[in-house]
Amino acid sequence: MTDTTIATVGELIAALDRYDPATPLRLATQPDYPLEHLLARVACTPDHADGDRPADTDQPVVWLGAGEQVGYAPAPATDALGWS
């Protein structure tokens, strides 16, 4: 496994590009207590960074919000993430 920091929307898109768009998506959190969550929302701050208001001085940041907890991340997922 190679640790890669995904810090931009472009890097996230590039990281997901090789997967079928219909593949289920989960967010794995807490390596010592691995849980899996659905993604619930995508938001951008400042909230008017989408161009419908005058530009803010803060750089826009896109946020992926964790949604419903699905359960524990299975062993193959924690192994693939290097958490085992």
N, C-alpha and C positions, 0 to 999 in steps of 0.2 A: 504494500500500500504506500502511496506517496501522499504526504500531507500537502494540500494545496489550499491556499487561502482564496476564497471567492469573495471579492470586495466590491464588485461592480455588477450591474445588471448584465452587461456584455459578457463578463466572465461566467455568470450563472447560465446565460443562454448557451454559451459555448460548452459548458460542462454538461448540459442536458441535451445538446444537439444530437448525440449518437443514439439516444433512446427513442423508441416509438412514442409519439405524443399521447397515445392511449394508456401508457404504462402508469399504474397507480403511483402517487407521490406521497411521501411521508416525511416528517421532520423527526429525527432522532435526537433526544436530549439526555443530558445527565449520564455520562459514561459509567459512573459507579452504580447507577440505578436506572438502566436504560429504558426509557419510555418512548413510545411512538405516538405522534400526533398527526392529524390531518392539518393542512394549511388552510387557514380560514379567510385571510384577507391580504390584500396588497395595498399599501398606502404610501403616500409620498409626503414628506415634510420639507419645507413648510407646505401647508396644505394647499396653497395656491401656486405651487411650483409647476403645475401642469400647464401654465401659460394663460389661464383665464383672468388673471389679475396682474398688476404691475410686479415686476421682478423684486424679490426680496434679496437682502444681502447675504442670507445664509445659503449655503450650497444645498441643493435638493438631495434628499436621502430616501431611497425606496425601502420600505419595511415589509417583511413577510411575517404575518401574525400566525401564531400557533392556534390551531382550532381544537376540536374535540380530541380527547385522549383516546386512542384506539386500544392500547394495551401495552404490554412490554415488548420491546424490540426483540425479535428472535435471535438466537445465537448466530445464524449465518450473517445477519446484519451487523451485529456487534463485532464479529470477526472481521468483516469487510471494512468496518470503520476503524479497526485497530484498537478496540476497547476491551478485548478479551485478555 
